[in-house]
Every structure is written in structure tokens, then in C-alpha cells.
């Protein structure tokens, strides 16, 4: 997995947009990408629970700011603007699900992926950094949902979210403990190895690749912290 797969190396439609951006300042951009991934944990989750419509509506001013920055003269401002635009896609998808469909886990990934066609098409254009951020976040979400489904945790999702305040922490903790069963640990560990290799490959593909890699890696790290919180202190997980 460490070497570049031949099939990917021959796909210019993918490598071209990722590799043609200059690497200058990529570490700073990657850090910014990672920070944006963590923002929903502290801001979006409680906001959506209290006022989902206003949280979703907040996408509009964020998008306006991102578009304005994206048309500024300096490359750094344009890149930050692109990250904000990409973040808007993840933010709106999260608001739609957690605000109105949170008891229906099968809707999670489709709602988060509402902008997928636009993001794939945008890899060819000036907003490729925005698309890279969105795709990295989406891939991390897909990996987490897939691992939950295969480990048998997904059916417990509605039970946890619909339980009363006294029962929800216990149900969440019990669901998290399922991930520690040997078969689930092997499954999650295998997925983690594959995704780490994907992050390493993406990191070598230029600035947009680093943005995608950082968004993917941070999404997985945040989900790992959520699992730890669900085991140790369920009320602090942000889910209930």
C-alpha cells in the first residue's frame, strides 16, 4: 500500500487536480483543514440540537465569506476561502442529518454526500481545494459508518438517540463496548490501516492531496476520540 497504485497513477483526471498545486505552505493549509474538521464537534453538535434551522441557515454567510476570500489576490486567502467553501458542504450535510434525520442512521451518509457529484466535478477547476476538503471529510464519515454497520453498532443508534437522559449514557456506553469485541477490533484495525495508507498516499499528491489527507485523518481521529468518550464519559461525547 505504501507504493503508488498503478491504477491511480494512470488516472490523470484524479492525479492532475491533486498534484498540480504547488506545495508551498501545505503544512499550514493541512492544519487549517484539520481544525475545520474539529469545529462541528464543539459548535455544530450542540447548536443543531437546540436550533437546527438556524444552524443550517448559517451555511449562507459562511459560503459568502468563503467565496469572497476565494476571489482575493493572494494565494493564501484564496486557499482559505476554498477550505471554507468545502467546509460548508460538510456543515450543511451534518445539519440536515442531525437536525431532522438523526434517528435514521441509513440517511447519514446519503445526506452528508449530497454535494458529492459537484465535488468530483470540481476537482478539475479552481475550487479543487474545496472539493478535496469535502471529499476527505466524506470519506472519513463513510469509513466510520461502514465500520459501525459491520461491527453491529448501527442498529443501536436510534435507541441511544431516542432514550431519556438517564438511559442514553448507559446505552451509548454499551454500544461503544461492542467495538471492543475481538471481531470488531480486527475489523476496525484493518480499516484503520487501509485508511492510514490512503492518507499517506494522498499526502504525496500536492497541496490539495494534503488537504484531503488532513481532512480524512482528522475525521478519523475525532471519531476515535468520540469512541473513547463514549466508553469513559458518555455524557461528554456530544451525541446525547
Secondary structure, 3 states (H helix, E strand, C coil): CCCCCHHHHCCHHHHHHHHCCCCCCHHHHHHHHHHHHHHHHHHHHHHHHHCHHHHHHHHHHHHHHHHHHHCCCCHHHHHHHHHHHHHHHHHHHHHHHHHHCCCCCHHHHHHHCCCHHHHHHHCCCCCHHHHHHHHHHHHHHHHHHHHHHHCCCHHHHHHHHHCCHHHHHHHHHHHHHHCCCHHHHHHHHHHHHHHHHHHHHHHCCCHHHHHHHHHHHHHHHHHHHHHHHHHHCHHHCCCC
